[in-house]
Amino acid sequence: MKRVLNHIIVCAVGAMVLSSCAVGKKYQRPNLATPETYRTTTALTGDTVLLPWRAFFKDQQLVTLINQALEKNKDVAVAMLNMEQLELSFKQAKLGLLPTVDLSVSASRIYQSKNSLNGSLSQQFVGSSYLDDYSANLSLSWEADIWGKAKMQKEAARANYFMQKENLSALKTRIIAQVAQAYYNLLALDEQLKVAERNIVLGDSTLRMIQLQFQAGQVNSLGVEQAVAQKKTAELLVPLAKQNIAIQENALSILCGDYPKSIARNFAFKTADIGDVFPDGVPAKLLSRRPDLKAAEYAVVSANANTGLAKAAMYPSISITPSIGANSYQFNNWFDLPGSLVKNIGGNIAQPLFRKKELRTNYEIAKLEQQKSAELFRQSMMLAVGEVSDAMVKSSHATERMILVDEKQVSLNKAVKNALLLYRSGMATYLEVIVAQNNALQNELEVISLQKEKADAKIDLYRALGGGVE
């Protein structure tokens, strides 16, 4: 027995020495070939990528809604539960090198056949027709981590945990952007409603003036009908705007983790309420700060560890299984030591031989999965650079269009005023008045649309640069 024990100890020591022979490759970041700058440059400083959202959004009503969404949104709640699951898996993976210890206690009574050899011997030696067996056993099992499997399992679990953590940050950043865009869409719809109501009042005034001239025989009924139609054009915008407001409020309520209801808001659409501070000359490679890109890289790290585990599965494993306990056929002598003591020492070396190429195939699949993860990481980086470039282009050209549409609005307002003055003095027709009012109405709606587009572009650029959950 002593010789066997010495052999087991030698095997254990050898296994611990071989544990440095890890077969998995150390993770190396894929070459992303990231450009130094974006396609479109904009006046942007270094820390804006991490600008907290509370500093970016100034509207207090919006801040309240974002806080509510981050606390109550159901997607965030599910993601938090996923985080807890992966945290438990990570803690479990860190215990991979520890042996397992099991305690078993059992008692049994077997009634032997009187015609069997065991039955006759039991009756002869024990003096009863049954045989009791009382056993208590403490067993230990430990697999030597020859190929670094425990380290790779820990690395994969750690990568999965941090990947989910970054996915949670990316989810929160996306929800912040969605809440902000939905809120500013509500403000835009409010402005459209105000424009429609103002034009109804203006159209009503024009209609009364043309009706008076019709009664005086200065214009025909065609002018009256044209004025009525122009007023109806503005009136049609009111129920449409109210419908869209209700639908947007419902969607925003659900996004904030609540049932559909009205949304409190500031009834002033100002793009100045959104931060204009962005990084100046931020290199595209800093996009790696984006949580979704971090998550994509952690996926590569996890795949690299899984590839090592798949390779290690093809190599031999060494395990040691000693146990000690007490066994007796009489209850009174169960723990009468050392007479009832039972010991077992075992060692095992297992080498897969013929598995129908299953392990090799699993290893090749794992390598392909790692390559796929790397390509997805590169694609995520390309898409991120594209999103920043798109947002910059939209923001830049929306600003140019805002300048032009404001200049156009000044001219159209003058045209409406002059058309009314000329019409009262008989130097313009009612059609010219109606056309001028219709053009002014459409331009006001276009101004609101451009303001919303500018706000969306700012929010998209903030999110595309990584944002800042906190």
N, C-alpha and C positions, 0 to 999 in steps of 0.2 A: 504493500500500500504506500509505503514511504517513497518507493521508487516511482510509482505512478504519479504521486503528488509532485515529485521533483520534475517529472516530464511536463506536467501541466504548467508549473511555474515557469519553466523554460519557454514553453509555447506562448505564455502570456507576455513574458518580457520581450520575446521576439516580435510578437504582434504589435506591442507598443512602439518598438523601434521602427517597424515597417509602416507605422501610421503616418510617417512623414512623406510617404510615397503617394501623394495625392495625384489622381489622374486628371482632374479637371483643370482647364486653362484659366489663368487669371483674366478677369474682365478687362477688355480694352475698348474704349469708346470708338464707335464707328466714325469714319471720316465723313463729315457732313458737307465739306467743301462750301462752307457758308460765305456768302458775299460780304464784303466789308460795309457796304451801304445799301440802302433800299433804292428802288428804281426812282422814286420821288423823294426829294429831300424836303424837310420842313424844319422851321426853327424849333428845335427840340432840345434838357440837361440831364445829367446822368441818372438822377434818382427818381425820375418820374415813373419809370417802370414799376417802382414799388410804392407809388403814391397811394395812400389810404383812400378808400372810397368816400369817407366822411369829409376829406379835404377836397375831393374832386367835385362832389355834388353839394351845392349850397342850399337848395330848397329844403326846408325843415320837414315839410310834409312828405317829400320824397325820402328823406333820411328815415323817417318813421316807418314808411312802407318797406324799405329795404331791411331794416332791423326785424320787422315782423316776418318777412319772407325768409330771412336767414334762420330764424328761430322756429318757424312753424311749417315751412315748405315740406311737403311729404317726400319729395326726392332727396332732400337733405337728410330727413329722418332715416330713410332707408340706407343712405350712404354712411351715416353714423353707425348704424347697426352692423354694416359690413366692416367698418373699421374695428369694431369690438371683436368681431369674429377673427379677423386677421391678426389682431393683437394677441388673442389667445393662441392662435397657431404659431405666432412668432415666439411666444414664451415657451410653448411646448418644444419647438425646434431647438431652443437653446439647451434643452435637457437631453439632447441626443446621445451624448457620451456617457450618461449615467446608466448603471446597470438597473435591471428590473428585479424586484424582490416580491415574491408571492408567499402567502401563508395559507395553508390548507389544513383543516381539521375535519376528520370524518370518523364515524362510528357505524358499524354494520353488524348484522347477525344473519348468518346463513344456516338454513336448515338443510343438512346433507341427506342424500338418499341412503336409507339403511342398507341397501343392496350394493352401494358403491364402496370403493376402497377407502375414499376419504371419509365416508360416513362411518364405516366400521372402525377406522383408526380414531376418529373423533370420539366415538362412544368408548373406545378402549382407553385412550390416554386422557381425555378431558372429562369423561364421565357424563356427557350430555349429548343430546341429539342435535345440537346446534353448535356453531363455531362463531365466536365474537371476534371482531377486529377493530381495534382502536388505533388511530393514526393521527399524528400531528407533524406537519412537514413544513420547513422553511427553505425555499429554493431561490437561488440567485441565477440570473442569466445576463451575460454580458458579451456583446459582439465587439471584437476589436476593430476600431475604425482605421483599418489599414490604408484605405484609399481616400481618406478625407471626406467620406460621405456625410458625416455629421456636420462638418463645416459647410459643405455645399447645401445641405438641407437648411441650415441656419441662414445662409446667404440668400437662398431662394425665398424663404419665408420673410426675411427682412425686406427684400426687394418688393415682394407682393404687398407687404404692409405699407411701405412708403409710397408705392405706386397708388394704392387706394387713398392714402393721405393726400397725395397730389391731385388725384381725381376728385376728391372732395373739395379741395381748394378751387380746382377748375370749375366744378359744378357751382360753387358759391359765386365765383366771378361771373359765370354765365347768367346766373339768376339775378345778380346785381344789375347786369346790363339789360336783361329782359324787363325787370321791374322799372328801370329808368326809362327805357324806350316806350314801354306801355304807358307810363305816367305822362311823358311828354306828348305821346299820341293823344291822350285825354285832353291835355291843354290845347293841342292843335284843333281838336274837334270842338272844344269850347269856343275857340276863336272863330271857327267856321260858322258856328251857331250865331255868334255876335254879328259877324259880317252879314249873314242872311237876314237877321232881324233889322239891321241898319238899312239894308237895301229894300226891305219890305216898306219901311217908313218912307224912304226916298221915293220908291215906286208909287206909294199911295199918294204922296204929294204931287208927283208928276201926273198921275191919273186924274186927280181932282182938277188940276190946271187944264188938262186937255178936255175934260168933260165940260168945264165952263166955256171953253172956246167952241166946243161942239154945240152947246146950247145957244151960243151967240152966232152960230152959222159960219165960224171961221175955219173949222176943220170938219172932215166927214167922219162917219162911224168907223172907218178903217183905222184912223188914228187912235180912237178910243180902245178898239180891240187890241191893237198893238201894245198900248200901255197896260191893258189888263194882262196880256200874255207875259210882258216883262215883269210885272209884279208877281205873277204865278211862278215864274222861274226862280225868284228869290224865295217864295213861300215853299216850294218843293224841297229846298235845301234844309228846311227846319226839321221835318220829321226824319229825314235821312240822317242828319247830324245827331238827333236825339237817339235814333236807333243804334247808330255806331257808338255813341257814348255809353249806352246801356250794355252793349256787347263787350266793349273794352273794359268797363268796370267789372263785369262778371269774370272776364279772363284774368284781370289783375287781382281780384279777390282770391281766386283759386290759386294763383301763383304765390300769393302771400299766405297760403294755408288756411283760407277761410271760405265760407259759403258765399255765393254771389250777393253783393250789397253795393250801396253807393260808396264812392271813394272821396274822402276829403282831399282838397287840393287848393293850391293858390291859383286863382283865376287870372293869371298873367303869364303869357308865354314869352319867356326871356331866355334866349340861349346863353346869355351872360351868366345864368345860374349854373352853368356847367363849366368846369375848369378848362382853362386854355393853356395850362402849363404842361409841356411835353419835353422829353429829352432832346437837346440840340446835337445832332450828329451822332446819335446812338448807333453803334455798329450792329448789324443784323445778328451777329453771333450772340449778343446779349439776350436774344429771345429765348435762350436756354433757361431763363428765369421763369418762363411761362409754366404754370403748373401742369398743363396738358403735355408739354414737351418733357418735363421732368418725369411724368408718369410713363411716357413712351420709352424713355431711357431705362427706367427701372424695369420695364417689361423685357428689355434686352438683357439686363443683369440677371433677371430671374431665368430667362431662357438659357443663358450661359451656364448657370448653376445646374439646371435640369439636364443639359447636355452632359456635364460631368457625371451626374448621377446615373444617367443611362449608360455611360461608358463603364462606370464602376460596377454596374450590375453584371458585366461580363467577366469580372475577375473573382477569384476565390474569396470566401469569407471565413473567418475564424471566430468561433464562439466558445465560451466556457460556461458550464452549467453545474456548479456544485450545489448540494442540498444537505440539510441535516434535520433530523426529527426524532420522534419517539413513536415506537410501535409495540403493541402488546395485544394478546388475545384475552387478557383479563383487565378489567377496568382498574382494579386496585394497583396493578403493576404498570399502568400506562406510563407514568413519569418516574418510574423507579430506575434512575440512572446510576451507572452507565449500562445496566442490563438491557433497558429498552431503547437505547440509542441506536439510530440507524443513520449511516452517512453514505453520500454518493458524490463522486467527483467525475465529471465528464468533460471532454473537449470534443469539438467538432470542426472539421474543415470541409467546406462545401465548394465545389467547383462546377459551374454549369458546363455540361458536355454537349448534349444533343437537345436543343430546344427549337428545332426547325427554323433556325436563323431568327427566332423571335427577338432575342436580345440585340443582335446586330441591326435588325430592322428598326427596333425602338431607338437605337442610338442614331441611326441615319435620319429618322424622322425628327428626333430632337435637334440635330444639327440644322435641318431644314427650317424648323420652327425658329431657331435662333437667327438664321439668315432672314426669315420673314420679319421677325421683330426688328432687326436692324434696318431693313428696307422701309418698314412702317415708320420707324423713327426718323429716317431721312425724309420720307414723304411729309411727315408732320411738320418738320422744320421748313420744308418748301412751302407748305400751305400757310404756315405762320407768317413767313416773309411776305407771301402774297396777300394775306389779310391786312398786314400793316400797310403795304403799298396801296391796296385798294382803298383803305380808310383815309390815307393821306390824299389820294387823288380826289376822292369824294369831298373831303373837307375843303381842299384847296379850290376846286371848281364850284362848289356850293357857295363859297364866299364871293367868287367872281360873279356868279349869277345873282346873288343877293344884291350886290351893288347895282347891277343893271336893272333888276326888277324894281328896286327902290326908285331909281331915276325914272323908270317907266310909270310908276305909280304917281309921282309928282305931275308928270305930263297929263296923265289920264284924269287926275283930280281937277286940274285946270280945264281940261276939255269938257268935263261934266258941268263945271260952273259956267264956263263960257257958252256952252250949248243952251243952258237954261236962260241965260241973259239974252242971247241972240234970239231964242224962241219967243221970249216975252216981247221983244221989240220987232218981231216979224221977220227977222233976217236969217232964221234957221227953221228947218222943218221938224216935226215931231219925231220923224225917223232918226234924224241926227241926234236928238236928245236920247232916244232909246238906245241907239247903238253906243253912244258915249257911256251911258250908265251900265250897259251890259259888259263893255270892255273893262270898265273900272271894277265891276263885280268879279269877273274872271281873274283879273290881275291881283285883287286882294286875296282870292283863294290860292293863287299861285305863290304869293308871298308867304302864306301860312305853310304851304307844302314845302317850300324851300327852307323855312325855319325848322320844320320837323326833320327835313333831310340833313340839315347842318347839325342838329342835335344828335341824330342817329350816327352821323359820321364821327363826331367827337367821342361818343360812347363806344363805337366800334373800335376806334383807334386806342382808346384807353384799355379796352378788353384785349385787343390784339397785342398790345405791348406788355401784357401780363397782369395789368390791373394791380390791385392790392386789397385782398380780403380784409386784412388788418395790418 
